[in-house]
């Protein structure tokens, strides 16, 4: 996992999930607009899910 993507999760969550589908990026952006914490939580969830999928 790239450390830059993990930093982007906390700085700008939609930029951290740019390797996903457009709907996922938009959902992350909307959650970030509602509040920084929901956007970060969703981006963290996606990053951890991706990490678990790669490890398996």
Steps between C-alpha positions, in 0.01 A plus 500: 500500500623839410556739792382791284157344460473450876587867553237600243237308698536754779566811289260455204302174517357505142852524357603188690239282330558607140577142399136404569186554290357849442206435733732412787701817446180707491367334817826570679483863383141540620584347838797735526273798425267392782796489733863411493463201733244304289715544189814385678320205659368381163838546330670308784244223464570475127878503547488230770265290287739531206796404721314193627409397144863529384627300800257212440 
